[in-house]
Amino acid sequence: MNAIPSPDDEPSSLTPPATDAVAPVATDELVAAWQARLQASTGEARARLLVTLAWHLRQRDPAQARRMAGEALSLVSIASSEAPSLLGRLQLVFGEQALFAAAFEPARTHALAARDLFASAGDMAGTADMHGLLASLEADLGHHDKRDAALNQARAAALAAADPLRLAIIDAAMAYNAAVADNGHAASDWAAAIDPQLTSRRSVVLVACTNDLRAVMAFQRGEYGLAITWLRDQLEAARVCGMVRKQITTAANLSMAFSMFNDHGTALEWAQEALGMAKACGWPVLVGTALLQTAQVLDTLDKRSTAQAMLDESLAVLKQLPGAYLHLEALSFQGRLALARGDAMAALQWSDELERLSQKHYRENFLFAVCLGRARAFMLMGRAPEAEQGALAALESAQAMQWPHAQIDALELLAGLHDRFELSPPVPLAATTAPLHYLGQALAVAVAMPDFRVPYRLFEQLAEQHAKVGEHASAYARSLDAAAAREATHSREVRHLAMAAQLRHEAESARAERDHQRRIADIEAERARSLQQALSELSAAQDELMQRNAEQARLHAEREETLAFLAHDLRAPLVALGPALQSVTPKSAAQRAERLAERALAMTDRFLAVARLSRLPIADRVPLDLASLVDAACETFERRAIDEGRRLELDLVFGIAIVGHRETLMRAFCNLVDNALKFSRDGGRVDVSVVFSEHQAAMVVTDDGPGMPAAAQQVLLRTGGERSVFSGGRLGLAIVAEVAKVHEARVAVDTGPHGTRIAFWLPRVAA
């Protein structure tokens, strides 16, 4: 086995790692820090951060992970050198979520797509994770050979990536599988290689990923209390690392551990916790596993009707996985429950179904369960020859698989059959009777098992059979063995119950402390949210105050400018009034004074009109016919045009509707016509028309004058700032500009040395 390089166990930087080194697992603290940085990120940096978060949220929050993955896909630049690794990582996110939804073929498709992307980028860490996904897929399907092959490929990729954390996780998974497969014998080499390194590097990530190996090895040494300690630590670490699937399987393992302690009440609590988490996620494989585990615990508590209901629910979920290993285990348990309630026909039916579905992949794994189930069913029905045939087939299967516990079960059943029914004894017969023959073989198998305590029931059966044939000395000896085994079993159960009580107390204390810390964290988080909200409200109030101050300053400046304008422009007629009063005749002085006063009043009226426009109520706006409004405005200038020797030509299209304030639009249109007549050449022409498009309509005024000065254009188009509105005495144009603003209209000017064309565009409405 290759040595593991010196590691940096888990990422400690709050900066997301480079894409080709995305950590397999991250703590909640790191994920929260990355999420906080997401809002300010853009471009490729945001894409990289989104991919990292989608990977680490894939179990914490699958829906958010999918949203982030979708956004990342839109941001990843195909031309970027990081693109293949980023896209490959997203394929793994989609693949794992498909796997958890029991969509095995889509999961495989995503994994193979990731394989090609990682290969093109030379991303060996990503390749290791891809093979890890395939290993999980094959494990859920029960393809153990393919699972082990995928893990070997994952290990090779982790070595090539010089990634010690991934390597330790993969090695622990391989050792765990080896330990479960053959009761720990094949795991010893793995444990010798990686256990010292796991001991020296107890990061939270390694605890979450590898403590199940330590637990199963403790189980196999009979150190159940230590196993529970490892599992309890693993559950807490898995919570911190957001490994939801690991949390569910660890809770289920804790249930099995407490069952071994005969603390079935606590076992049921852990089974229900696993079930609650699995149902919250809605992942079929894990829901089925938790339901099956709960049913098995209930069976040990003699709650068989409830166990049956749980098992039925499990099978309803697992029927999505016909022929998968877990589905077959549920069918096997269904047969055992049928036997427990004495329903031999139902047990036979379940055995037939199990045999049919296990033919493709797992015949050897479930052949023992099929044969033993049939043998017990036939025994209940009194069909001894068929029962014996089934028991012998079960024994042969157990021997082929090297399952000592299964061999003992089959041998005890054969002894019971020969004790109850008249059957031909085995040849050669190694004892006085067939029952002693088979029980003797069972005892030999039990004694040969390392660290295995022979169950007292086996000694009791041997004592009973020896007594039946008059072998009293042997019967007495086996009775003593049974008493000693019973005492040892009783003492062990007492120790286990005491230890279970202690572990339960520790677990409850730890849970209470965790809940306390969580409440403190919630209080602090709520306090932080309240403070943040208060700061936000204070900032908003400050911004509003600044805006008000700025608005007041602007209004003050406008007032000062307006007063200056009035002082300047109204002063002109008043100054002229002095010489007028000194005219030769009082009559002419009075007439001139009257004209100047009228001019001052008209200017004041126009100024007040500008001031009133911005305060017009929306309710005063009504549908209007644009051409009728223009015609009315032009009518007031017909006599003036004739008197001044100019032509006022109209080209109007009626029936074009707009919405507006009649009085202000009339004032604006009049100002445009007045301005055109004022600046057209002597004897010239002013054209007024109505034009329209699908969504707009306009009054267009064209004159043949010398063109509009730039300062006047600034007033009309509002391009010179607020100060230009009142500059130069151009109140007429200022009114036009303000009316346009209020009506969300658009003014267009086309001017040159041979004339000016002004269009006042308004939105059309349905007539």
C-alpha positions in Angstrom: 0.0 0.0 0.0 1.3 3.5 -0.9 2.2 5.8 2.0 0.0 8.7 2.6 1.8 12.1 2.2 1.9 14.6 5.0 -1.5 16.3 4.9 -3.1 19.6 5.5 -6.2 17.9 6.8 -8.9 20.4 6.1 -9.2 23.8 4.5 -8.6 26.6 7.0 -8.6 29.6 4.6 -11.9 31.4 4.0 -10.8 31.9 0.4 -12.4 29.3 -1.9 -9.7 26.8 -3.1 -8.6 26.6 -6.6 -11.0 24.6 -8.8 -8.8 21.6 -9.1 -8.5 21.3 -5.4 -12.1 21.8 -4.2 -12.2 20.2 -0.7 -14.3 17.0 -0.5 -16.0 18.4 2.7 -16.2 21.8 4.3 -17.4 23.0 7.7 -20.4 25.3 8.3 -18.0 28.1 9.2 -16.3 28.0 5.8 -19.5 27.7 3.9 -21.0 30.7 5.7 -17.9 32.8 4.9 -18.1 31.9 1.2 -21.7 32.8 1.2 -21.0 36.2 2.7 -18.5 36.9 -0.1 -20.8 35.9 -2.9 -22.8 39.1 -3.1 -19.8 41.2 -3.9 -18.3 38.8 -6.5 -18.6 39.0 -10.2 -17.5 37.3 -13.4 -15.3 34.3 -13.3 -14.6 34.8 -9.6 -18.3 34.5 -8.9 -18.6 31.4 -11.1 -15.8 29.7 -9.1 -17.4 30.7 -5.8 -20.8 29.5 -7.0 -19.4 26.1 -8.0 -17.7 25.7 -4.6 -20.9 26.6 -2.8 -23.0 24.3 -4.9 -20.7 21.5 -4.2 -20.7 22.0 -0.4 -24.5 22.8 -0.3 -25.5 19.7 -2.3 -26.6 17.9 0.9 -27.1 20.9 3.2 -29.6 22.6 0.9 -30.1 20.8 -2.4 -32.5 23.4 -3.8 -30.1 26.2 -3.2 -27.3 24.1 -4.6 -29.3 23.6 -7.8 -30.0 27.3 -8.1 -26.3 28.2 -7.6 -25.3 25.5 -10.1 -27.7 26.9 -12.7 -26.3 30.5 -12.2 -22.7 29.1 -12.4 -23.4 27.4 -15.7 -24.4 30.8 -17.2 -21.2 32.5 -15.9 -18.6 29.9 -16.7 -16.6 31.0 -19.7 -15.9 28.1 -22.1 -12.6 29.8 -23.1 -11.4 29.7 -19.5 -8.8 27.1 -18.6 -10.8 26.4 -15.4 -14.0 25.7 -17.4 -13.7 21.8 -17.6 -13.0 21.5 -13.9 -15.8 23.8 -13.0 -18.3 22.1 -15.3 -17.2 18.7 -14.1 -17.8 19.7 -10.5 -21.3 20.8 -11.4 -21.9 17.5 -13.1 -21.0 15.8 -9.8 -23.5 18.0 -7.9 -26.3 17.0 -10.4 -25.2 13.4 -10.3 -25.2 13.1 -6.5 -28.7 14.7 -6.3 -29.9 12.2 -8.9 -28.4 9.4 -6.9 -30.1 10.4 -3.7 -33.4 10.6 -5.7 -32.8 7.0 -6.8 -32.4 8.1 -10.4 -29.5 5.7 -10.9 -29.0 6.0 -14.7 -29.1 9.8 -14.8 -26.6 9.8 -11.9 -24.3 7.5 -13.9 -24.7 9.8 -16.9 -23.6 12.9 -14.9 -20.7 11.0 -13.4 -19.4 9.9 -16.8 -19.8 13.5 -18.2 -17.7 14.7 -15.2 -15.1 12.0 -15.9 -14.6 13.4 -19.5 -14.4 17.0 -18.3 -11.9 16.2 -15.5 -9.8 14.1 -17.8 -9.5 17.0 -20.3 -8.4 19.3 -17.4 -6.1 16.8 -15.8 -8.1 17.3 -12.6 -7.2 14.2 -10.5 -9.0 15.4 -7.4 -12.2 15.8 -9.4 -11.6 12.4 -10.9 -11.3 10.9 -7.5 -14.6 12.4 -6.5 -16.2 11.2 -9.7 -15.2 7.6 -8.9 -16.4 8.1 -5.4 -19.9 9.0 -6.8 -19.8 5.8 -8.9 -18.8 3.8 -5.9 -21.8 5.2 -3.9 -24.1 4.4 -6.9 -22.9 0.8 -7.1 -23.2 0.4 -3.3 -26.9 1.5 -3.4 -27.5 -1.0 -6.2 -25.7 -3.7 -4.2 -22.9 -4.2 -6.8 -20.1 -4.7 -4.3 -17.5 -5.8 -6.8 -18.2 -2.7 -9.0 -18.2 -0.5 -5.8 -14.8 -1.8 -4.8 -13.4 -1.3 -8.3 -14.6 2.3 -8.3 -13.0 2.9 -4.9 -9.7 1.5 -6.2 -9.9 4.0 -9.1 -10.7 6.8 -6.7 -7.7 5.9 -4.6 -5.4 5.9 -7.6 -6.7 9.4 -8.6 -6.3 10.7 -5.1 -2.7 9.5 -5.0 -2.0 11.1 -8.4 -3.5 14.4 -7.0 -1.2 14.1 -3.9 -4.4 14.7 -1.9 -4.0 13.2 1.6 -7.4 14.1 2.9 -9.2 12.4 0.0 -6.9 9.5 0.3 -7.6 9.0 4.0 -11.3 9.1 3.4 -11.2 6.6 0.5 -8.9 4.2 2.5 -11.3 4.4 5.4 -14.3 3.5 3.1 -12.4 0.6 1.6 -11.4 -0.7 5.1 -15.0 -0.3 6.3 -16.3 -2.4 3.4 -13.7 -5.0 4.0 -14.6 -5.2 7.7 -18.3 -5.6 7.0 -17.7 -8.2 4.3 -15.7 -10.7 6.4 -16.1 -9.7 10.0 -12.9 -7.6 10.0 -10.2 -10.1 9.0 -9.5 -8.4 5.6 -9.7 -5.0 7.2 -6.6 -5.5 9.4 -4.1 -4.5 6.7 -6.0 -1.4 5.9 -6.4 -0.5 9.6 -2.7 -1.0 10.3 -1.9 1.4 7.4 -4.4 4.2 8.1 -5.4 4.0 11.8 -2.2 5.6 13.2 -2.7 8.5 10.7 -6.4 8.9 11.6 -5.4 8.9 15.3 -2.7 11.6 14.8 -5.0 13.8 12.6 -8.4 14.1 14.3 -9.8 16.9 12.2 -13.6 17.3 12.2 -13.7 16.3 8.5 -11.9 13.1 9.2 -14.1 12.3 12.2 -17.1 12.8 10.0 -15.8 10.6 7.2 -13.9 7.8 9.0 -15.4 7.2 12.4 -17.7 4.5 11.0 -14.6 2.4 10.3 -13.4 2.8 13.9 -16.9 1.9 15.1 -17.3 -1.3 13.1 -13.9 -2.4 14.2 -14.8 -1.7 17.8 -18.0 -3.7 17.3 -16.1 -6.7 16.0 -13.8 -6.6 19.1 -16.9 -6.5 21.3 -16.2 -3.0 22.5 -19.7 -1.7 22.0 -19.4 1.3 24.2 -16.4 2.5 22.4 -18.2 2.0 19.1 -21.1 4.1 20.3 -18.7 6.9 21.3 -17.1 6.9 17.8 -20.5 7.0 16.2 -21.7 9.8 18.5 -18.7 11.9 17.6 -19.2 11.1 14.0 -22.8 12.3 14.0 -21.8 15.6 15.5 -18.9 16.1 13.1 -21.2 15.2 10.2 -23.6 17.9 11.3 -20.8 20.5 11.3 -19.7 19.4 7.9 -23.1 19.4 6.3 -23.0 15.6 5.5 -26.7 14.9 5.7 -26.4 11.3 4.3 -23.7 10.5 6.8 -25.9 11.9 9.6 -28.8 9.5 8.7 -26.6 6.4 8.3 -24.8 7.2 11.6 -28.1 7.6 13.4 -29.2 4.2 12.0 -25.8 2.7 13.1 -26.4 4.0 16.6 -29.7 2.3 16.6 -28.1 -1.0 15.8 -25.4 -0.4 18.4 -27.9 0.1 21.2 -29.8 -2.9 20.0 -26.6 -5.0 20.6 -26.6 -3.5 24.1 -30.2 -4.8 24.5 -31.2 -1.2 25.1 -34.0 -1.4 22.5 -35.8 1.8 23.7 -32.7 3.9 22.9 -32.3 1.9 19.7 -35.8 2.9 18.7 -35.1 6.6 19.4 -32.1 6.6 17.2 -34.0 4.7 14.5 -36.8 7.3 14.6 -34.2 10.1 14.4 -32.7 8.6 11.3 -36.1 8.1 9.8 -37.1 11.7 10.6 -34.0 13.1 8.9 -34.4 10.8 5.9 -38.1 11.7 5.4 -37.2 15.4 5.6 -34.8 14.9 2.7 -37.1 12.6 0.7 -34.2 10.4 -0.5 -35.7 6.9 -1.2 -32.7 4.8 -0.4 -32.2 6.4 3.0 -36.0 6.5 3.8 -36.2 2.8 3.0 -33.1 2.1 5.1 -34.4 4.0 8.1 -37.9 2.4 7.8 -36.3 -1.0 7.7 -34.1 -0.3 10.7 -37.1 1.0 12.7 -39.1 -2.1 11.8 -36.3 -4.4 12.9 -36.0 -2.6 16.3 -39.8 -2.8 16.8 -39.6 -6.5 16.0 -37.1 -7.0 18.8 -39.5 -5.2 21.1 -42.2 -7.7 20.1 -44.1 -4.9 18.4 -44.7 -7.0 15.4 -47.8 -5.3 14.0 -46.1 -1.9 14.1 -43.0 -3.5 12.7 -45.1 -5.0 9.9 -46.6 -1.6 9.1 -43.1 0.0 9.0 -41.8 -2.7 6.8 -44.8 -2.3 4.4 -44.0 1.4 4.2 -40.4 0.6 3.5 -41.3 -1.8 0.7 -43.6 0.9 -0.8 -40.6 3.2 -1.0 -38.1 0.6 -2.1 -40.2 -0.7 -4.9 -38.7 2.2 -6.9 -35.5 0.1 -6.6 -36.6 -3.4 -7.8 -33.9 -5.9 -7.3 -31.6 -3.4 -5.4 -29.8 -4.9 -2.4 -31.8 -2.9 0.1 -35.0 -4.0 -1.5 -34.0 -7.6 -1.2 -33.1 -7.2 2.4 -36.6 -5.8 3.1 -38.2 -8.8 1.3 -36.1 -11.2 3.4 -37.3 -9.5 6.6 -40.8 -9.7 5.3 -40.5 -13.5 5.1 -39.1 -13.6 8.7 -42.0 -11.6 10.0 -44.4 -14.0 8.2 -42.8 -17.0 9.9 -42.9 -15.2 13.3 -46.7 -14.9 13.0 -47.0 -18.5 11.8 -48.0 -17.7 8.2 -46.1 -20.4 6.3 -47.8 -19.7 3.0 -46.9 -16.0 3.1 -43.3 -16.9 4.1 -43.1 -19.2 1.0 -44.4 -16.5 -1.3 -41.9 -14.0 0.0 -39.1 -16.6 -0.4 -40.1 -17.2 -4.0 -40.2 -13.4 -4.7 -36.8 -13.0 -3.1 -35.3 -15.8 -5.2 -36.8 -14.3 -8.4 -35.5 -10.8 -7.8 -32.1 -11.9 -6.5 -31.3 -14.1 -9.6 -29.6 -11.3 -11.6 -27.0 -10.0 -9.2 -27.2 -11.4 -5.7 -28.1 -15.1 -5.8 -25.3 -16.1 -3.5 -26.0 -13.3 -1.0 -29.6 -14.2 -0.6 -29.6 -17.9 -1.4 -29.2 -18.7 2.3 -32.2 -16.6 3.3 -34.3 -18.1 0.6 -33.4 -21.7 1.5 -33.7 -21.2 5.3 -37.0 -19.4 4.9 -38.5 -22.2 2.9 -37.2 -24.8 5.3 -38.9 -23.1 8.3 -42.1 -22.6 6.3 -42.2 -26.2 5.3 -41.5 -27.2 8.9 -44.5 -25.2 10.1 -46.6 -26.9 7.4 -45.4 -30.4 8.6 -43.7 -31.1 5.2 -40.5 -32.5 6.8 -38.7 -33.9 3.7 -39.0 -30.5 1.9 -38.0 -28.7 5.1 -34.9 -30.9 5.4 -34.0 -30.3 1.8 -34.3 -26.5 2.3 -32.2 -26.6 5.5 -29.4 -28.7 3.8 -29.4 -26.2 0.9 -29.1 -23.3 3.4 -26.2 -25.0 5.1 -24.4 -25.6 1.8 -24.9 -21.9 0.9 -23.6 -20.7 4.3 -20.6 -22.9 4.0 -19.9 -21.6 0.5 -20.1 -18.0 1.7 -18.1 -18.8 4.9 -20.8 -17.4 7.1 -20.3 -19.2 10.5 -23.4 -17.7 12.2 -25.6 -18.8 9.2 -24.1 -22.3 9.4 -25.1 -22.5 13.1 -28.6 -21.4 12.3 -29.0 -24.1 9.5 -27.5 -26.8 11.7 -29.8 -26.0 14.6 -32.8 -26.1 12.2 -31.7 -29.6 10.9 -31.3 -30.8 14.5 -34.8 -29.6 15.3 -36.3 -31.3 12.2 -34.8 -34.6 13.0 -35.9 -34.3 16.6 -39.5 -33.5 15.6 -40.0 -35.7 12.5 -39.0 -39.2 11.4 -36.2 -38.6 8.9 -33.4 -40.6 7.6 -30.2 -39.8 9.6 -27.2 -38.3 7.8 -24.5 -40.5 6.4 -22.0 -40.8 7.9 -23.6 -40.2 11.4 -21.0 -38.7 13.7 -23.0 -39.0 16.9 -25.6 -41.2 18.6 -28.5 -39.4 16.9 -29.1 -37.1 14.0 -29.9 -34.1 16.4 -26.7 -34.7 18.3 -24.8 -35.0 15.0 -26.0 -31.6 13.8 -25.7 -29.8 17.2 -22.2 -31.2 17.5 -21.3 -29.7 14.2 -22.9 -26.3 15.2 -20.8 -26.4 18.4 -17.6 -27.1 16.4 -18.4 -24.1 14.2 -19.0 -21.8 17.2 -15.9 -22.8 19.0 -13.8 -22.2 15.9 -15.0 -18.6 15.7 -12.4 -16.1 17.2 -13.7 -14.2 20.2 -17.2 -15.8 19.9 -19.1 -16.8 23.0 -21.1 -20.0 22.4 -24.7 -19.2 23.1 -26.2 -21.0 26.1 -29.1 -22.2 24.0 -26.8 -24.4 22.0 -25.5 -26.0 25.2 -29.0 -26.5 26.5 -30.1 -28.2 23.3 -27.1 -30.5 23.5 -27.8 -31.4 27.1 -31.5 -32.1 26.3 -30.5 -34.5 23.4 -27.9 -36.3 25.4 -30.4 -36.9 28.2 -32.9 -38.3 25.7 -30.6 -41.1 24.7 -29.4 -41.7 28.3 -26.0 -40.1 28.0 -26.4 -38.4 31.4 -22.7 -37.6 32.0 -22.6 -35.7 28.7 -26.0 -34.1 29.5 -24.7 -33.0 32.9 -21.5 -31.6 31.4 -23.4 -29.6 28.8 -25.8 -28.4 31.4 -22.9 -26.9 33.4 -21.6 -25.3 30.1 -25.1 -23.9 29.6 -25.3 -22.5 33.1 -21.8 -20.9 32.7 -22.7 -19.5 29.3 -26.0 -18.2 30.7 -24.3 -16.5 33.6 -21.7 -15.0 31.3 -24.5 -13.8 29.0 -26.4 -12.3 31.9 -23.3 -10.6 33.3 -22.5 -9.2 29.8 -26.1 -8.0 29.4 -26.0 -6.3 32.8 -22.7 -4.6 31.8 -24.1 -3.6 28.5 -27.2 -2.1 30.0 -25.2 -0.2 32.5 -22.9 1.1 29.8 -25.9 1.8 27.6 -27.4 3.9 30.4 -24.2 5.8 30.8 -23.9 6.4 27.1 -27.5 7.4 26.9 -26.9 9.9 29.7 -23.9 11.3 28.0 -25.7 11.5 24.7 -28.6 13.3 26.3 -26.2 15.7 28.1 -24.4 16.3 24.8 -27.7 16.9 23.1 -28.9 19.3 25.8 -25.6 21.2 25.6 -25.9 21.3 21.8 -29.4 22.6 22.0 -28.3 25.1 24.6 -25.5 26.3 22.3 -27.9 26.4 19.4 -30.3 28.5 21.4 -27.5 30.9 22.3 -26.4 31.0 18.6 -30.0 31.7 17.6 -30.3 34.5 20.2 -27.0 36.0 19.0 -28.1 35.7 15.4 -31.4 37.4 16.2 -29.5 40.2 18.0 -27.2 40.6 15.1 -30.2 40.8 12.7 -31.9 43.3 14.9 -28.8 45.4 15.1 -28.3 45.2 11.3 -32.0 46.2 10.8 -31.6 49.1 13.1 -28.4 50.2 11.4 -30.1 49.9 8.0 -33.1 52.0 9.2 -30.7 54.6 10.6 -28.8 54.6 7.4 -32.0 55.0 5.4 -33.1 57.8 7.7 -29.8 59.5 7.2 -30.0 59.2 3.5 -33.5 60.6 3.5 -32.4 63.5 5.6 -29.5 64.2 3.3 -31.9 64.1 0.3 -34.3 66.5 2.0 -31.4 68.9 2.8 -30.3 68.6 -0.8 -33.8 69.3 -2.0 -34.2 72.3 0.3 -30.8 73.6 -0.9 -32.0 73.2 -4.5 -35.3 74.9 -3.8 -33.5 77.8 -2.0 -31.2 78.2 -5.0 -34.1 78.2 -7.4 -35.9 80.8 -5.3 -32.9 83.0 -5.2 -32.4 82.6 -9.0 -36.1 83.2 -9.6 -36.1 86.4 -7.5 -33.0 87.5 -9.4 -34.8 86.9 -12.7 -37.9 88.8 -11.6 -35.7 91.7 -10.3 -33.9 91.8 -13.7 -36.7 91.2 -16.2 -39.5 93.1 -14.4 -37.1 96.0 -13.8 -36.9 96.6 -17.6 -40.5 97.8 -18.1 -40.4 99.6 -14.8 -37.2 101.5 -15.8 -38.7 102.4 -19.1 -41.7 103.7 -17.2 -39.7 106.8 -16.0 -39.0 108.3 -19.4 -42.5 107.5 -20.5 -43.9 109.6 -17.7 -41.7 112.5 -19.0 -43.2 112.3 -22.5 -44.4 115.4 -24.2 -48.0 114.7 -23.7 -49.7 113.2 -20.6 -51.8 111.0 -22.9 -48.9 109.4 -24.7 -47.1 108.8 -21.3 -50.1 107.1 -19.9 -50.5 104.9 -23.0 -46.8 103.9 -22.8 -47.0 103.2 -19.1 -50.0 101.0 -19.6 -48.3 98.9 -22.2 -45.2 98.5 -20.0 -47.4 97.4 -17.1 -49.2 94.9 -19.3 -45.9 93.5 -20.4 -44.7 93.1 -16.7 -48.0 91.4 -15.8 -47.8 89.0 -18.7 -44.3 88.0 -17.8 -45.4 87.5 -14.2 -48.3 85.4 -15.4 -46.0 83.2 -17.5 -43.6 82.8 -14.5 -46.4 81.7 -12.3 -47.6 79.2 -14.9 -44.2 77.5 -14.9 -44.3 77.3 -11.1 -47.8 75.8 -11.1 -47.2 73.1 -13.8 -45.3 70.6 -11.5 -48.3 70.7 -9.1 -51.0 69.8 -11.5 -53.3 66.9 -10.2 -53.2 63.8 -12.3 -57.0 63.6 -12.0 -57.3 66.8 -14.2 -55.8 64.9 -17.2 -58.5 63.8 -19.7 -58.6 62.2 -23.1 -58.2 64.9 -25.8 -58.2 65.0 -29.6 -54.8 66.3 -30.5 -55.8 68.0 -33.8 -58.8 69.8 -32.1 -56.4 71.1 -29.4 -53.9 72.3 -32.0 -56.6 73.9 -34.2 -57.9 75.9 -31.1 -54.4 77.1 -30.3 -53.8 78.3 -33.8 -57.1 80.1 -34.1 -55.9 82.7 -31.6 -53.1 83.6 -33.9 -54.9 83.8 -37.3 -55.6 87.6 -37.1 -52.0 88.4 -35.9 -50.5 86.4 -38.7 -52.6 88.3 -41.3 -51.8 91.7 -39.6 -48.0 90.9 -39.7 -48.2 89.7 -43.3 -47.3 86.1 -42.5 -49.1 82.9 -43.5 -50.3 80.3 -40.9 -50.9 77.0 -42.7 -52.5 74.0 -41.0 -52.4 70.3 -41.9 -54.3 68.4 -39.2 -55.5 64.8 -38.8 -58.4 64.5 -36.5 -59.3 61.5 -34.3 -55.8 61.0 -32.8 -56.3 60.8 -29.0 -53.9 61.7 -26.3 -54.3 62.2 -22.5 -53.4 65.5 -20.8 -54.3 68.7 -19.1 -56.1 70.9 -21.7 -55.2 74.3 -20.3 -51.4 73.6 -20.0 -51.2 71.8 -23.4 -53.0 74.8 -25.0 -50.5 77.2 -23.4 -47.6 75.1 -24.6 -49.0 74.9 -28.2 -49.7 78.6 -28.2 -46.2 79.4 -27.1 -44.7 77.3 -29.9 -46.9 79.1 -32.5 -46.2 82.4 -31.0 -42.4 81.7 -31.0 -42.6 80.6 -34.7 -44.5 83.7 -35.8 -42.1 86.0 -33.9 -39.0 84.6 -35.5 -40.2 83.8 -39.0 -39.0 86.2 -41.8 -41.1 89.1 -43.0 -43.8 87.8 -45.3 -42.8 84.3 -44.3 -44.8 81.2 -43.5 -45.5 79.0 -40.4 -46.7 75.5 -40.9 -48.5 73.6 -38.2 -49.4 69.9 -38.6 -50.3 66.8 -36.6 -48.3 63.6 -37.3 -48.5 60.2 -35.7 -47.1 56.7 -35.4 -48.5 53.5 -33.8 -47.8 54.7 -30.2 -47.1 58.4 -30.5 -48.6 61.6 -32.0 -47.1 65.1 -32.3 -47.8 68.7 -33.0 -45.2 70.0 -35.4 -44.5 73.7 -35.9 -42.1 74.8 -38.7 -41.0 78.4 -39.5 -38.6 79.9 -42.0 -36.7 82.1 -39.6 -32.9 82.4 -39.0 -32.8 79.4 -36.6 -33.0 78.9 -32.9 -30.1 80.0 -30.8 -28.3 77.3 -28.7 -29.3 79.0 -25.4 -33.0 78.8 -26.5 -32.6 75.1 -27.4 -31.1 74.4 -24.0 -34.3 75.9 -22.4 -36.6 73.9 -24.6 -34.7 70.6 -24.4 -33.7 71.1 -20.7 -30.1 70.4 -21.5 -28.6 73.3 -19.7 -29.7 72.5 -16.2 -32.4 74.2 -14.1 -30.6 77.6 -14.3 -31.2 77.8 -18.1 -35.0 77.7 -17.7 -35.1 81.3 -16.6 -32.1 82.6 -18.5 -32.5 85.2 -21.1 -36.2 85.8 -20.4 -37.3 82.7 -22.4 -40.4 81.9 -20.2 -42.4 80.8 -23.2 -40.0 78.0 -24.1 -39.6 77.2 -20.4 -43.3 76.6 -20.2 -43.2 74.3 -23.2 -40.4 72.3 -21.6 -42.2 72.0 -18.3 -45.5 70.9 -19.9 -43.5 68.3 -21.8 -42.0 67.0 -18.6 -45.3 66.8 -16.8 -47.0 64.9 -19.7 -44.0 62.6 -20.2 -43.7 64.1 -23.7 -40.7 64.4 -25.9 -39.6 67.7 -27.7 -37.5 67.4 -30.8 -35.8 70.4 -32.4 -34.4 70.6 -36.0 -33.0 74.1 -36.7 -30.7 75.8 -39.1 -30.2 79.1 -40.9 -33.3 78.6 -43.1 -35.8 77.8 -40.4 -36.7 75.7 -37.3 -38.9 72.6 -36.9 -40.2 71.7 -33.4 -42.1 68.5 -32.7 -44.0 68.0 -29.4 -44.5 64.2 -29.1 -47.1 62.7 -26.8 -48.1 59.1 -26.1 -51.2 58.0 -28.0 -54.2 56.3 -26.3 -57.1 54.4 -27.7 -59.7 56.8 -29.1 
